Each structure stands twice: as structure tokens, then as C-alpha cells.
């Protein structure tokens, strides 16, 4: 999970861990890239906020996909003129989750993205 707002990042991390997923939390795209580069095959999914300083979520997605083209990515956004479902799909992003994060919606999207990736 990548989000520059610690409270949102911690909430998402708690939701994912309650669902049984192991998580790694990063507070910006630069940290996320470093962690990903160190062992890209250890990640099954990346979830990132779109609006972050230093590196936006869509920029992070491009970087991650350039390292590992099959990595499933979900982007989270409140309202963004920067990205919509079509733009996200064109980047190779597998899901666009709207904020505020709702546990059930996150659970369904994560499961669907992981299942779609496994079946591809």
C-alpha cells in the first residue's frame, strides 16, 4: 500500500491484513519503487494513491510496470481529473478504487484483480 497520508495508509493496511493479506506500507512512490526493485517477484499486487507529492500514483504505476509488466496495480483516488478508469486501463492498471476507502469495495476489488491476474 502506497499513500502519503499515514492515516489512510494505516486504514488500508488494517483492512488488507484483516482480510488475510500480508502488506508492506510505503508513504511515497520513491520508497515504493526502492522496495519493489529489491525483490519485484515478492509482490502480488500494488495499491497506490493517485495524488501524492514527488511521484503520483500513475507515474508509480508506469515505473512498476516497466520493471515487471505483469504486476497488478490498483489506484485509489477521491476525485481526480488526472485519471479515470479509461486512463488507468490504458496504463495497465487493473483497478481504480474511489476514496473514501470502503472495506467491502476494497476487498472485492483486490480479490477480483488477483483472481483475474491468476486466470490470465
PyMOL commands that place a pseudoatom at each C-alpha (Angstrom):
pseudoatom trace, name=CA, resn=UNK, resi=1, chain=A, elem=C, hetatm=0, pos=[0.000, 0.000, 0.000]
pseudoatom trace, name=CA, resn=UNK, resi=2, chain=A, elem=C, hetatm=0, pos=[1.348, 3.395, -1.015]
pseudoatom trace, name=CA, resn=UNK, resi=3, chain=A, elem=C, hetatm=0, pos=[-0.264, 6.576, 0.304]
pseudoatom trace, name=CA, resn=UNK, resi=4, chain=A, elem=C, hetatm=0, pos=[1.280, 9.825, 1.520]
pseudoatom trace, name=CA, resn=UNK, resi=5, chain=A, elem=C, hetatm=0, pos=[-1.383, 10.239, 4.214]
pseudoatom trace, name=CA, resn=UNK, resi=6, chain=A, elem=C, hetatm=0, pos=[-0.395, 7.935, 7.099]
pseudoatom trace, name=CA, resn=UNK, resi=7, chain=A, elem=C, hetatm=0, pos=[-3.957, 7.674, 8.468]
pseudoatom trace, name=CA, resn=UNK, resi=8, chain=A, elem=C, hetatm=0, pos=[-5.323, 6.475, 5.119]
pseudoatom trace, name=CA, resn=UNK, resi=9, chain=A, elem=C, hetatm=0, pos=[-2.363, 4.170, 4.553]
pseudoatom trace, name=CA, resn=UNK, resi=10, chain=A, elem=C, hetatm=0, pos=[-2.790, 2.633, 8.012]
pseudoatom trace, name=CA, resn=UNK, resi=11, chain=A, elem=C, hetatm=0, pos=[-6.536, 2.166, 7.492]
pseudoatom trace, name=CA, resn=UNK, resi=12, chain=A, elem=C, hetatm=0, pos=[-5.990, 0.398, 4.161]
pseudoatom trace, name=CA, resn=UNK, resi=13, chain=A, elem=C, hetatm=0, pos=[-3.244, -1.723, 5.691]
pseudoatom trace, name=CA, resn=UNK, resi=14, chain=A, elem=C, hetatm=0, pos=[-5.558, -2.794, 8.546]
pseudoatom trace, name=CA, resn=UNK, resi=15, chain=A, elem=C, hetatm=0, pos=[-8.341, -3.666, 6.092]
pseudoatom trace, name=CA, resn=UNK, resi=16, chain=A, elem=C, hetatm=0, pos=[-5.992, -5.776, 3.979]
pseudoatom trace, name=CA, resn=UNK, resi=17, chain=A, elem=C, hetatm=0, pos=[-4.443, -7.531, 6.966]
pseudoatom trace, name=CA, resn=UNK, resi=18, chain=A, elem=C, hetatm=0, pos=[-7.898, -8.371, 8.386]
pseudoatom trace, name=CA, resn=UNK, resi=19, chain=A, elem=C, hetatm=0, pos=[-8.622, -9.976, 5.017]
pseudoatom trace, name=CA, resn=UNK, resi=20, chain=A, elem=C, hetatm=0, pos=[-5.532, -12.141, 5.442]
pseudoatom trace, name=CA, resn=UNK, resi=21, chain=A, elem=C, hetatm=0, pos=[-3.138, -10.317, 3.137]
pseudoatom trace, name=CA, resn=UNK, resi=22, chain=A, elem=C, hetatm=0, pos=[0.463, -9.516, 4.053]
pseudoatom trace, name=CA, resn=UNK, resi=23, chain=A, elem=C, hetatm=0, pos=[1.216, -5.857, 3.453]
pseudoatom trace, name=CA, resn=UNK, resi=24, chain=A, elem=C, hetatm=0, pos=[4.132, -3.521, 3.021]
pseudoatom trace, name=CA, resn=UNK, resi=25, chain=A, elem=C, hetatm=0, pos=[3.324, 0.128, 3.652]
pseudoatom trace, name=CA, resn=UNK, resi=26, chain=A, elem=C, hetatm=0, pos=[5.176, 2.979, 1.939]
pseudoatom trace, name=CA, resn=UNK, resi=27, chain=A, elem=C, hetatm=0, pos=[4.397, 6.675, 2.268]
pseudoatom trace, name=CA, resn=UNK, resi=28, chain=A, elem=C, hetatm=0, pos=[5.615, 7.772, -1.164]
pseudoatom trace, name=CA, resn=UNK, resi=29, chain=A, elem=C, hetatm=0, pos=[6.331, 6.458, -4.627]
pseudoatom trace, name=CA, resn=UNK, resi=30, chain=A, elem=C, hetatm=0, pos=[10.107, 6.704, -4.284]
pseudoatom trace, name=CA, resn=UNK, resi=31, chain=A, elem=C, hetatm=0, pos=[10.100, 4.365, -1.260]
pseudoatom trace, name=CA, resn=UNK, resi=32, chain=A, elem=C, hetatm=0, pos=[7.726, 2.032, -3.082]
pseudoatom trace, name=CA, resn=UNK, resi=33, chain=A, elem=C, hetatm=0, pos=[9.979, 1.835, -6.165]
pseudoatom trace, name=CA, resn=UNK, resi=34, chain=A, elem=C, hetatm=0, pos=[13.005, 1.041, -3.982]
pseudoatom trace, name=CA, resn=UNK, resi=35, chain=A, elem=C, hetatm=0, pos=[11.163, -1.744, -2.149]
pseudoatom trace, name=CA, resn=UNK, resi=36, chain=A, elem=C, hetatm=0, pos=[9.783, -3.130, -5.406]
pseudoatom trace, name=CA, resn=UNK, resi=37, chain=A, elem=C, hetatm=0, pos=[13.150, -3.075, -7.192]
pseudoatom trace, name=CA, resn=UNK, resi=38, chain=A, elem=C, hetatm=0, pos=[14.788, -5.013, -4.362]
pseudoatom trace, name=CA, resn=UNK, resi=39, chain=A, elem=C, hetatm=0, pos=[12.528, -8.037, -4.977]
pseudoatom trace, name=CA, resn=UNK, resi=40, chain=A, elem=C, hetatm=0, pos=[9.843, -7.468, -7.629]
pseudoatom trace, name=CA, resn=UNK, resi=41, chain=A, elem=C, hetatm=0, pos=[8.629, -11.067, -7.630]
pseudoatom trace, name=CA, resn=UNK, resi=42, chain=A, elem=C, hetatm=0, pos=[7.722, -10.925, -3.936]
pseudoatom trace, name=CA, resn=UNK, resi=43, chain=A, elem=C, hetatm=0, pos=[4.774, -8.605, -4.695]
pseudoatom trace, name=CA, resn=UNK, resi=44, chain=A, elem=C, hetatm=0, pos=[1.403, -9.966, -5.809]
pseudoatom trace, name=CA, resn=UNK, resi=45, chain=A, elem=C, hetatm=0, pos=[-0.336, -6.593, -6.029]
pseudoatom trace, name=CA, resn=UNK, resi=46, chain=A, elem=C, hetatm=0, pos=[0.371, -2.880, -5.545]
pseudoatom trace, name=CA, resn=UNK, resi=47, chain=A, elem=C, hetatm=0, pos=[-2.277, -0.441, -4.316]
pseudoatom trace, name=CA, resn=UNK, resi=48, chain=A, elem=C, hetatm=0, pos=[-1.416, 3.239, -4.568]
pseudoatom trace, name=CA, resn=UNK, resi=49, chain=A, elem=C, hetatm=0, pos=[-2.993, 6.618, -4.050]
pseudoatom trace, name=CA, resn=UNK, resi=50, chain=A, elem=C, hetatm=0, pos=[-3.018, 8.773, -7.186]
pseudoatom trace, name=CA, resn=UNK, resi=51, chain=A, elem=C, hetatm=0, pos=[-2.385, 12.216, -5.674]
pseudoatom trace, name=CA, resn=UNK, resi=52, chain=A, elem=C, hetatm=0, pos=[0.984, 12.123, -3.925]
pseudoatom trace, name=CA, resn=UNK, resi=53, chain=A, elem=C, hetatm=0, pos=[3.915, 14.534, -3.857]
pseudoatom trace, name=CA, resn=UNK, resi=54, chain=A, elem=C, hetatm=0, pos=[7.211, 13.592, -5.531]
pseudoatom trace, name=CA, resn=UNK, resi=55, chain=A, elem=C, hetatm=0, pos=[5.652, 10.823, -7.627]
pseudoatom trace, name=CA, resn=UNK, resi=56, chain=A, elem=C, hetatm=0, pos=[1.969, 10.401, -8.469]
pseudoatom trace, name=CA, resn=UNK, resi=57, chain=A, elem=C, hetatm=0, pos=[0.286, 7.024, -8.444]
pseudoatom trace, name=CA, resn=UNK, resi=58, chain=A, elem=C, hetatm=0, pos=[0.067, 6.884, -12.228]
pseudoatom trace, name=CA, resn=UNK, resi=59, chain=A, elem=C, hetatm=0, pos=[3.787, 7.693, -12.510]
pseudoatom trace, name=CA, resn=UNK, resi=60, chain=A, elem=C, hetatm=0, pos=[4.493, 4.962, -9.949]
pseudoatom trace, name=CA, resn=UNK, resi=61, chain=A, elem=C, hetatm=0, pos=[2.351, 2.526, -11.958]
pseudoatom trace, name=CA, resn=UNK, resi=62, chain=A, elem=C, hetatm=0, pos=[4.344, 3.265, -15.125]
pseudoatom trace, name=CA, resn=UNK, resi=63, chain=A, elem=C, hetatm=0, pos=[7.623, 2.639, -13.281]
pseudoatom trace, name=CA, resn=UNK, resi=64, chain=A, elem=C, hetatm=0, pos=[6.457, -0.596, -11.686]
pseudoatom trace, name=CA, resn=UNK, resi=65, chain=A, elem=C, hetatm=0, pos=[5.074, -1.920, -14.968]
pseudoatom trace, name=CA, resn=UNK, resi=66, chain=A, elem=C, hetatm=0, pos=[8.360, -1.089, -16.698]
pseudoatom trace, name=CA, resn=UNK, resi=67, chain=A, elem=C, hetatm=0, pos=[10.130, -3.278, -14.120]
pseudoatom trace, name=CA, resn=UNK, resi=68, chain=A, elem=C, hetatm=0, pos=[7.553, -6.065, -14.072]
pseudoatom trace, name=CA, resn=UNK, resi=69, chain=A, elem=C, hetatm=0, pos=[4.875, -5.821, -16.779]
pseudoatom trace, name=CA, resn=UNK, resi=70, chain=A, elem=C, hetatm=0, pos=[2.546, -8.376, -15.155]
pseudoatom trace, name=CA, resn=UNK, resi=71, chain=A, elem=C, hetatm=0, pos=[2.279, -6.664, -11.744]
pseudoatom trace, name=CA, resn=UNK, resi=72, chain=A, elem=C, hetatm=0, pos=[-1.376, -5.936, -10.953]
pseudoatom trace, name=CA, resn=UNK, resi=73, chain=A, elem=C, hetatm=0, pos=[-1.928, -2.385, -9.725]
pseudoatom trace, name=CA, resn=UNK, resi=74, chain=A, elem=C, hetatm=0, pos=[-4.954, -0.735, -8.140]
pseudoatom trace, name=CA, resn=UNK, resi=75, chain=A, elem=C, hetatm=0, pos=[-5.030, 3.052, -7.945]
pseudoatom trace, name=CA, resn=UNK, resi=76, chain=A, elem=C, hetatm=0, pos=[-7.075, 4.902, -5.301]
pseudoatom trace, name=CA, resn=UNK, resi=77, chain=A, elem=C, hetatm=0, pos=[-8.432, 8.387, -5.790]
pseudoatom trace, name=CA, resn=UNK, resi=78, chain=A, elem=C, hetatm=0, pos=[-11.019, 10.743, -4.380]
pseudoatom trace, name=CA, resn=UNK, resi=79, chain=A, elem=C, hetatm=0, pos=[-11.772, 12.967, -7.312]
pseudoatom trace, name=CA, resn=UNK, resi=80, chain=A, elem=C, hetatm=0, pos=[-9.149, 13.284, -9.964]
pseudoatom trace, name=CA, resn=UNK, resi=81, chain=A, elem=C, hetatm=0, pos=[-9.152, 14.926, -13.344]
pseudoatom trace, name=CA, resn=UNK, resi=82, chain=A, elem=C, hetatm=0, pos=[-5.717, 13.335, -13.683]
pseudoatom trace, name=CA, resn=UNK, resi=83, chain=A, elem=C, hetatm=0, pos=[-7.026, 9.787, -14.012]
pseudoatom trace, name=CA, resn=UNK, resi=84, chain=A, elem=C, hetatm=0, pos=[-10.219, 7.900, -14.738]
pseudoatom trace, name=CA, resn=UNK, resi=85, chain=A, elem=C, hetatm=0, pos=[-10.968, 4.240, -15.419]
pseudoatom trace, name=CA, resn=UNK, resi=86, chain=A, elem=C, hetatm=0, pos=[-10.075, 4.525, -19.120]
pseudoatom trace, name=CA, resn=UNK, resi=87, chain=A, elem=C, hetatm=0, pos=[-6.759, 6.281, -18.474]
pseudoatom trace, name=CA, resn=UNK, resi=88, chain=A, elem=C, hetatm=0, pos=[-5.933, 3.788, -15.719]
pseudoatom trace, name=CA, resn=UNK, resi=89, chain=A, elem=C, hetatm=0, pos=[-6.669, 0.835, -18.006]
pseudoatom trace, name=CA, resn=UNK, resi=90, chain=A, elem=C, hetatm=0, pos=[-4.514, 2.383, -20.754]
pseudoatom trace, name=CA, resn=UNK, resi=91, chain=A, elem=C, hetatm=0, pos=[-1.610, 2.470, -18.282]
pseudoatom trace, name=CA, resn=UNK, resi=92, chain=A, elem=C, hetatm=0, pos=[-2.089, -1.204, -17.486]
pseudoatom trace, name=CA, resn=UNK, resi=93, chain=A, elem=C, hetatm=0, pos=[-3.704, -0.537, -14.107]
pseudoatom trace, name=CA, resn=UNK, resi=94, chain=A, elem=C, hetatm=0, pos=[-6.159, -3.294, -13.177]
pseudoatom trace, name=CA, resn=UNK, resi=95, chain=A, elem=C, hetatm=0, pos=[-8.472, -1.334, -10.880]
pseudoatom trace, name=CA, resn=UNK, resi=96, chain=A, elem=C, hetatm=0, pos=[-9.494, 2.159, -9.831]
pseudoatom trace, name=CA, resn=UNK, resi=97, chain=A, elem=C, hetatm=0, pos=[-10.830, 2.376, -6.273]
pseudoatom trace, name=CA, resn=UNK, resi=98, chain=A, elem=C, hetatm=0, pos=[-12.637, 5.508, -5.159]
pseudoatom trace, name=CA, resn=UNK, resi=99, chain=A, elem=C, hetatm=0, pos=[-11.977, 7.167, -1.817]
pseudoatom trace, name=CA, resn=UNK, resi=100, chain=A, elem=C, hetatm=0, pos=[-13.078, 7.179, 0.875]
pseudoatom trace, name=CA, resn=UNK, resi=101, chain=A, elem=C, hetatm=0, pos=[-11.991, 3.572, 1.067]
pseudoatom trace, name=CA, resn=UNK, resi=102, chain=A, elem=C, hetatm=0, pos=[-14.837, 1.235, 1.974]
pseudoatom trace, name=CA, resn=UNK, resi=103, chain=A, elem=C, hetatm=0, pos=[-13.728, -2.147, 3.314]
pseudoatom trace, name=CA, resn=UNK, resi=104, chain=A, elem=C, hetatm=0, pos=[-16.132, -4.216, 1.229]
pseudoatom trace, name=CA, resn=UNK, resi=105, chain=A, elem=C, hetatm=0, pos=[-15.287, -2.394, -2.007]
pseudoatom trace, name=CA, resn=UNK, resi=106, chain=A, elem=C, hetatm=0, pos=[-11.561, -2.784, -1.358]
pseudoatom trace, name=CA, resn=UNK, resi=107, chain=A, elem=C, hetatm=0, pos=[-11.973, -6.469, -0.518]
pseudoatom trace, name=CA, resn=UNK, resi=108, chain=A, elem=C, hetatm=0, pos=[-13.959, -7.138, -3.691]
pseudoatom trace, name=CA, resn=UNK, resi=109, chain=A, elem=C, hetatm=0, pos=[-11.579, -5.217, -5.943]
pseudoatom trace, name=CA, resn=UNK, resi=110, chain=A, elem=C, hetatm=0, pos=[-8.451, -6.850, -4.507]
pseudoatom trace, name=CA, resn=UNK, resi=111, chain=A, elem=C, hetatm=0, pos=[-9.960, -10.322, -4.847]
pseudoatom trace, name=CA, resn=UNK, resi=112, chain=A, elem=C, hetatm=0, pos=[-11.184, -9.641, -8.410]
pseudoatom trace, name=CA, resn=UNK, resi=113, chain=A, elem=C, hetatm=0, pos=[-7.843, -8.227, -9.543]
pseudoatom trace, name=CA, resn=UNK, resi=114, chain=A, elem=C, hetatm=0, pos=[-5.890, -11.096, -8.003]
pseudoatom trace, name=CA, resn=UNK, resi=115, chain=A, elem=C, hetatm=0, pos=[-8.273, -13.680, -9.487]
pseudoatom trace, name=CA, resn=UNK, resi=116, chain=A, elem=C, hetatm=0, pos=[-8.144, -12.042, -12.940]
pseudoatom trace, name=CA, resn=UNK, resi=117, chain=A, elem=C, hetatm=0, pos=[-4.352, -11.962, -12.802]
pseudoatom trace, name=CA, resn=UNK, resi=118, chain=A, elem=C, hetatm=0, pos=[-4.172, -15.608, -11.754]
pseudoatom trace, name=CA, resn=UNK, resi=119, chain=A, elem=C, hetatm=0, pos=[-6.502, -16.645, -14.561]
pseudoatom trace, name=CA, resn=UNK, resi=120, chain=A, elem=C, hetatm=0, pos=[-4.660, -14.661, -17.256]
for i in range(1, 120): cmd.bond("trace and resi %d" % i, "trace and resi %d" % (i + 1))
show_as sticks, trace
zoom trace
